Amino acid sequence: MAEQVLAVVGATGAQGGGLVRAALRDPARRFRVRAITRDVQSAKAHALAELGAELVEATIDDAESMARAFDGADAAYCVTFYWAHLSPETELAQAQHLARAARQAGVGHVIWSTLEDTRRWVPLDNDCMPTLMGRYKVPHFDAKGEADGFFRAMELPVTFLLTSFFWENFLYFGMGPKRDQDGVLALTLPLGESKMAGIAADDIGKCALGIFLRREEFLGKTVGIAGGHLSGAEMAAAMTRALGQAVRYHSIPPAVYRGLGFPGAEDLGNMFQCYRDFAEAFCRSRDIAQTRRLNPELLDFDAWLAANTEKMPVA
């Protein structure tokens, strides 16, 4: 049995689950995996236990429970779950709990799953996009970026992992192609002609494992990951090939997207506007070649589509 203990927050979620599975399937089994979840009785938790994970129940709303969960861990993957509550203040509090718990437990290497604070590009007094909740431009980005400071303040041995747009959003988040008035599938996004960095959710966990295995190389660093940089038109063309039927790309203004009315529409509309207007910066910080070095099994968009075509919710 490996001596190194890897504690994974959100072990039944997309990022944490990918890391747990990657570590347990590592032929060398260099980590003993501690899967941290709010409900150790869930079907997803039991599935991880069957793979060989140790299940530990804890909540990121309680720093002390997280410190107990991290106790004795050599490495820890820290992630928060904005879309469960839609509150940047909650996310900031949870991130602070994680940082404090990692410090209290003396974890030897922490990965904090983060995103850019978009206010460095679009100050609050810039009316090119609305300010949301009084102090954010893209709340689910800005809170994570602001929370980076907690991990620095605790002087943790940390790597900041910049994730990318999950391609699974096309399957489960209602962003996939839908039929227009002519009956033709249309991929509708407020991206203009810009490229957007994206990745398969499982590949995030595999990249995190690659970082943990190269601790000294990545301590104190910010590492961005992506499986591809694609425009809306390029994604629609790939979907056309995968689905065997035409998929058009339909670009709409971010303001239209913000007005769609579903929970988080304003947040996502601002996010896509940042992707559109600052595409070069977002893509430059997420190097595909480095991502592939961390994870040689990295899927590009075509390969991800090939594996997920049957799950695409199109009629």
C-alpha positions in Angstrom: 0.0 0.0 0.0 1.3 3.5 -0.9 2.4 5.6 2.1 1.4 8.9 0.6 -2.2 10.0 1.6 -4.1 12.1 -0.9 -7.2 13.8 0.5 -9.7 14.8 -2.1 -12.5 17.4 -1.4 -15.7 16.9 -3.4 -14.7 13.3 -4.2 -18.1 12.5 -5.7 -18.1 15.6 -7.9 -16.7 16.2 -11.4 -13.2 17.4 -10.5 -12.7 15.4 -7.3 -14.2 12.2 -8.7 -11.8 12.4 -11.7 -8.8 12.8 -9.4 -9.9 9.9 -7.1 -10.4 7.6 -10.1 -7.1 8.7 -11.7 -5.1 8.1 -8.5 -6.7 4.7 -7.9 -6.1 3.6 -11.4 -2.4 4.6 -11.3 -0.6 1.3 -11.9 2.1 2.4 -9.3 -0.6 3.2 -6.7 1.6 6.1 -5.4 -1.3 7.5 -3.3 -3.7 6.1 -0.8 -6.8 8.0 -1.6 -9.1 9.6 1.1 -12.4 10.6 -0.6 -14.0 13.4 1.3 -17.7 13.8 0.8 -20.8 15.2 2.6 -22.6 11.8 2.3 -20.6 8.6 2.6 -23.8 6.6 2.0 -24.4 8.0 -1.5 -24.2 5.7 -4.5 -21.3 7.7 -5.9 -19.4 7.4 -2.6 -19.9 3.6 -2.5 -18.6 3.4 -6.1 -15.4 5.1 -5.1 -15.1 2.8 -2.1 -15.4 -0.2 -4.4 -12.4 1.2 -6.4 -10.4 1.3 -3.2 -10.9 4.8 -1.7 -11.2 5.5 2.0 -14.5 7.4 2.6 -14.4 10.3 5.0 -17.5 12.5 5.8 -16.9 16.2 6.2 -18.3 19.5 5.0 -16.5 22.5 3.7 -18.9 24.7 5.7 -17.0 23.5 8.8 -13.3 24.2 9.0 -12.8 21.8 12.0 -14.4 18.9 10.1 -12.2 19.6 7.2 -9.1 19.7 9.5 -10.0 16.3 10.8 -10.5 15.0 7.3 -7.1 16.4 6.2 -5.3 15.1 9.3 -2.3 13.0 8.3 -2.7 13.8 4.6 0.4 14.4 2.5 -1.6 16.1 -0.3 -5.0 17.7 -0.6 -7.2 18.7 -3.6 -9.4 21.7 -2.6 -12.4 22.8 -4.6 -15.6 24.6 -3.9 -19.1 24.2 -5.4 -20.4 27.6 -6.4 -23.4 26.3 -8.5 -24.8 24.5 -5.4 -25.6 27.9 -3.7 -24.9 30.7 -6.2 -23.3 32.8 -3.4 -19.8 34.2 -3.7 -19.7 35.0 0.0 -20.4 31.4 0.8 -17.7 30.3 -1.6 -15.2 32.7 0.0 -16.0 31.4 3.5 -15.7 27.8 2.3 -12.3 28.5 0.6 -11.1 30.1 3.8 -12.2 27.0 5.7 -10.2 24.8 3.3 -7.1 26.9 3.6 -7.2 27.0 7.4 -7.9 23.3 7.6 -4.9 22.5 5.3 -2.7 24.7 7.5 -3.9 23.2 10.7 -3.4 19.7 9.4 0.1 20.5 8.0 -0.7 19.2 4.5 2.4 18.9 2.4 1.0 19.9 -0.9 -2.3 21.6 -1.7 -3.9 22.1 -5.1 -6.5 24.9 -5.0 -8.9 24.7 -8.0 -9.4 28.3 -9.0 -10.2 30.8 -11.7 -9.2 34.4 -12.6 -10.6 37.4 -10.8 -12.1 39.1 -13.8 -12.1 42.5 -11.9 -8.5 42.9 -12.9 -9.6 43.3 -16.5 -13.0 44.9 -15.9 -13.1 47.2 -12.9 -16.4 47.5 -11.1 -16.9 51.1 -12.5 -16.5 49.8 -16.0 -20.0 49.6 -17.5 -19.1 47.4 -20.4 -20.9 44.7 -18.4 -23.1 45.0 -15.3 -21.7 44.7 -11.8 -23.4 41.8 -10.0 -24.3 41.5 -6.3 -22.7 44.9 -5.7 -19.0 43.8 -6.0 -18.5 41.3 -8.8 -18.3 41.1 -12.5 -18.3 37.3 -12.9 -19.1 36.1 -9.3 -18.1 32.4 -9.7 -14.8 33.5 -11.2 -14.1 36.5 -9.0 -14.7 34.7 -5.7 -12.3 31.9 -6.5 -9.7 34.3 -7.7 -10.1 36.4 -4.5 -9.8 33.3 -2.4 -6.3 32.7 -3.8 -5.3 35.2 -1.1 -6.4 32.8 1.7 -4.0 30.1 0.6 -1.2 32.6 0.2 -1.9 34.2 3.6 -1.6 30.8 5.2 1.8 30.3 3.5 0.7 26.9 2.3 2.7 24.7 -0.1 0.1 25.3 -2.8 -0.4 25.0 -6.6 -3.1 27.1 -8.1 -4.9 25.2 -10.8 -6.8 27.3 -13.4 -9.5 25.1 -14.8 -11.4 25.6 -18.1 -14.9 25.5 -19.4 -16.2 21.9 -18.9 -17.3 20.4 -22.2 -19.8 18.4 -20.1 -21.8 21.7 -19.9 -23.0 20.7 -23.4 -24.5 17.6 -21.9 -25.9 18.5 -18.6 -26.1 22.3 -18.2 -28.4 23.1 -21.1 -25.7 24.6 -23.3 -25.8 22.0 -26.0 -27.2 22.6 -29.5 -30.9 23.1 -29.9 -33.1 23.1 -33.0 -33.9 26.6 -34.4 -37.0 27.6 -36.2 -35.8 25.9 -39.3 -35.4 22.6 -37.5 -31.6 22.8 -37.7 -29.4 22.3 -34.6 -27.8 25.6 -33.4 -25.0 26.1 -30.9 -25.9 29.5 -29.3 -23.2 31.2 -27.4 -22.1 34.9 -26.8 -18.6 34.3 -28.0 -18.4 36.2 -31.2 -15.4 34.8 -33.2 -13.2 34.3 -30.2 -11.7 31.0 -29.1 -12.6 29.5 -25.7 -10.4 27.2 -23.6 -12.3 23.9 -22.7 -11.6 20.6 -21.2 -13.2 17.2 -20.3 -14.1 17.2 -16.6 -12.3 13.9 -16.0 -9.1 15.3 -17.5 -9.0 17.9 -14.7 -8.5 15.2 -12.1 -5.8 13.5 -14.3 -3.9 16.7 -14.6 -4.2 17.3 -10.8 -2.6 13.9 -10.3 0.2 14.8 -12.7 0.8 18.0 -10.6 0.9 16.0 -7.3 3.4 13.6 -8.8 5.7 16.6 -9.7 5.3 18.4 -6.4 8.6 20.3 -6.4 8.2 21.5 -10.0 4.8 23.1 -9.3 4.9 24.4 -5.8 3.9 28.0 -5.7 3.0 28.0 -9.3 -0.2 28.8 -11.2 -1.0 26.1 -13.8 -3.7 26.5 -16.4 -5.1 23.5 -18.2 -7.1 22.9 -21.4 -7.9 20.2 -23.9 -8.5 22.7 -26.7 -9.0 26.3 -27.7 -11.9 26.5 -30.0 -14.2 29.1 -31.4 -18.0 28.6 -31.5 -17.8 27.9 -35.2 -15.1 25.2 -34.6 -17.2 23.6 -31.9 -20.2 23.5 -34.1 -18.2 22.0 -37.0 -16.9 19.3 -34.6 -20.5 18.6 -33.4 -21.6 18.3 -37.0 -19.0 15.6 -37.6 -19.8 13.8 -34.4 -23.6 13.9 -34.7 -23.8 13.3 -38.4 -26.1 16.3 -38.9 -25.6 20.0 -39.3 -25.0 22.2 -36.3 -24.9 25.9 -36.9 -23.0 28.3 -34.7 -25.2 31.2 -33.6 -23.5 34.1 -31.8 -25.6 36.3 -29.7 -24.7 39.5 -27.7 -23.8 38.8 -24.0 -26.6 41.1 -23.0 -29.1 38.8 -24.7 -27.6 35.8 -22.8 -27.8 37.7 -19.5 -31.5 38.2 -20.1 -32.4 34.5 -20.6 -33.7 34.4 -17.1 -32.4 31.1 -15.7 -30.5 31.1 -12.4 -26.9 32.3 -13.0 -27.7 33.7 -16.5 -26.2 37.1 -15.7 -23.1 35.5 -14.2 -22.6 33.3 -17.2 -23.3 36.1 -19.7 -20.5 38.1 -18.1 -18.3 35.0 -18.1 -18.8 34.5 -21.9 -18.2 38.2 -22.5 -14.9 37.9 -20.7 -14.0 34.8 -22.7 -14.9 36.8 -25.9 -13.1 40.0 -25.0 -10.0 38.5 -23.3 -9.7 35.3 -25.2 -6.0 35.7 -25.8 -5.2 36.0 -22.1 -7.5 33.1 -21.1 -6.1 30.8 -23.7 -2.5 31.8 -23.2 -2.7 30.9 -19.5 -4.0 27.4 -20.4 -1.3 25.8 -22.5 -2.5 22.6 -24.2 1.0 21.1 -24.6 1.7 21.5 -20.9 -1.7 20.0 -20.1 -0.8 17.0 -22.2 2.5 16.6 -20.4 0.6 16.4 -17.1 -2.0 14.1 -18.6 -0.9 12.1 -21.6 -4.4 10.7 -22.0 -5.8 14.2 -22.6 -8.9 14.3 -24.8 -9.3 17.0 -27.5 -12.8 18.1 -28.4 -13.3 15.6 -31.2 -12.2 12.7 -29.0 -14.5 13.9 -26.2 -17.4 14.2 -28.6 -16.8 10.7 -29.9 -17.0 9.4 -26.3 -20.1 11.4 -25.5 -22.2 11.7 -28.7 -24.9 9.4 -27.4 -25.3 11.6 -24.3 -25.8 14.8 -26.3 -29.5 15.9 -25.6 -30.6 16.5 -29.1 -34.0 15.4 -30.6 
